[in-house]
Amino acid sequence: MPAFQPTADQFRAFRDDPYDGPIAQVNILKFRVKAEYQPDDPEFGNNEPGAIAYQRYADAFGVAAAEVGGRCLLMGEVERYFIGNGDWDAVMVMFFPDRKAFIATLNHPDYKSMARHRDAGLLCQELLTTRPARAEGVL
């Protein structure tokens, strides 16, 4: 079932996993039709798609991730379903040298200010964490 945030149990299981190697995260994203900023946000009242707001978040998150060795491997719009079906708008794959680096990105001093763009633009998502066996140019 698509969600917006991990449950407390999901976050603890991720944080406490003893695996200390690289991780790649596959984000499957559904955007709001129209971004929903809060009244005190400078973007409030802009008539723009949720995808635009989320891209602001993705750009800022990428900068924060780079500070700890992370990077975006892929950000792309869903073109069509070749196998299966669904209703997703985009996919983003992030790479981190380890889970501590990802958690450090969530604790970045600017995370709250960047996350408001995620909140405004994202309707729901699924996020899979992987233990990559191969990633061109990364491993």
N, C-alpha and C positions, 0 to 999 in steps of 0.2 A: 504494500500500500504506500503510495507516495506520501512524503512528509515534508516538513520545513526545517526541522532541527532534529538532531539525534536525541533519543531518550537518555536519561541519566545512566541507565544500565548499558546502553550502547556505547556511550562516551567512556565509561569506566572500563568496559571490556577492551576498547581500543587503546586507551591510555595504559592499561596494566598488562597488555600482551607482551610476553617476554621477547618476541622477535625483535631484533635490533638492526635489521637490514633496511634497504631502501623500500619505499612504498610508492605505489602509483594509485591515484584516486580517480575513478571514473564517475563523473557527475553527469546525471541525465536530468535535464532541466526543462521546466515548463514555466513560461513567463506570464505575467499578468498582461491582459490586453492593453491596459493603460497603467502606467506607473502610479503608485499610490504613496506619494511622499506625505510626511506629516506637516501640519500647518506652520511649524517653525523652521522647516527646511527651506533653503533658498529656491529649490526646484518646485516647491508646492505650487500647484496651479498650472504647471507646464503640461501641455497636452502632448505627451510623448509615450511611446510604447514602453512596456516593462523591459523589453530587451535592451533598450538604450540605458535605462537605469542600471540593469544588471551588468552591462559592459563597463560602466564606471567602477563598479565593485570589482569585477574581474581584473581590470587594469591596476587598481590600487593593491589588490590582493597579490597580484603577480610581483609587484615591487617589493612588498613585505616578504613574500616567499623567497625571493632572490637573496635577501639579506641573510637567510639561513641555509642557502644552497638549494632551494626549491625552484621549480620553474614549470611553466605551462607548456605541455607537449602538444596540445591540440585544443582548439576552440572552434567549433563549427556548427552551422545550422543543420538540422535534420533535413535531408533532401527528400527521402521517402523510406518506407519500410520495404526492404528486399526480402527479409524473412520475418514472419510474425507481423504484429500490428501494435499500435499504441498511439499516444497523443503527446509526444514530446517535441520540444522546439529546438533544443541544442544539446550538444555534448561538450564537456570540458574535461580534459585529462591533465591532472597535475602530478608532478614527480617531486618527492622529497627524499633526502638521503636517509632519513629515519623518521619514526613517528614523533620523536621529540621536536624535530624541526617543524613539522606541521603544527603541533601544539604551540610552539613558540610563535608561529604566525598568527594563531588565534589570540595570543596574548600580546601582540604588537601594540604599542601605544596608540597607533592610529586605527586599530581595528574597529572600534566603535563608530568612528566617523565614516569609515568605508562601508561598514555593514548596513548603514541606513540605506545605501543604494541597493544592496541585496534585498533588504526588507521591502523596499518600494517596488522592485522589479520582478521578484521571484514569486510565483504562485506556489510551487512545490518542486521537489526533486527526489531523486534516488541517488545515493552516493555509495559506491562500492569501493572498498579499499583492497588493494591487491599487493602481492609480494612478487614483483616482476622477476621473471627468469631471464628476460631479454628485452632490451629497449635500445634501439639504435641511437648511438651518440650519448647514451646516458650510462649504460652498464658496460 
